[in-house]
Amino acid sequence: MDQNISGLYGKGSHEAYIEELKEKIESKDIIMFSYVGTDYNVFAKIENGKVKISATGGGKYNIRDGSYFIIKYETEDKSIFQRLQEVIEKENVSLGNGHCLTIDGLPAGIGDTINVEYASGEKIYKHSNQSITITPNAIKEFYDIFHEYVKKEGYDFNSKESNVKLFDDADYEYVQGTWKGKHFGDEIEVTFQDNQVTIKVNNNITDEKEEYIIIEGSIQKNKLKEGKEGISKNDYEDFEGVQSFSKKNWFTMTGYFHKESYSTCDLMNFEKEKPVEEE
């Protein structure tokens, strides 16, 4: 933001006030709305005559319980801004406008950031990583407004009804070939061929042509533990040499070791072609 900032900056605490931002907002014509909260993030912006909508939340991205969501789309329906403005006025969201507070060392997911821009040039901006800056009721109503709007487009705030790829998981094509790395000095070589994998540690075969399954982003031995039904990755047995694998990037897999103590190593396959970036 371009505003002048004044405030106190102490060791471990950074508090400031953006002087140009006033508590009394005359405008009602929102052109951009963003709220980054403890449980969800939402965004709406008028651009080229349409409204860009995005929403993320529902839990941590690495927990596969079906609650995590990412939704992005464009719509011509601008009525969302009127609804948001009604909440801003009712809940006095501009109270304390321009106040920014950052406390070093605090974990993520405690405070929030509200950022609203109007066609007139007026703005609301508040941030704190220590506590929420708006009322609990405003937080709930903003969530409900966006939830209602995405449902009208056929989406929902869950993994199944998101419209963006949630997890960059390994797939059958990705794993094919030979992957090499080191784990505390041990030479690890893992070869995937079709639906089978062979694992070598210091050139000794620990797992030979074992069938594998990819579930919840984890590459596991395709053998269920006794009494398990295959609902999650934890229902499957581990390999011997390296217990399981997951995709790290386009040429690197992570190998997981947890027989005696937990550790990991990088396994690389430089024959992999870098994927074309999607716009």
Summary of the structure (lengths in Angstrom):
residues: 279
radius of gyration: 24.6
end to end distance: 26.5
largest distance: 73.9
contacts: 783
relative contact order: 0.12
helix: 13%
strand: 42%
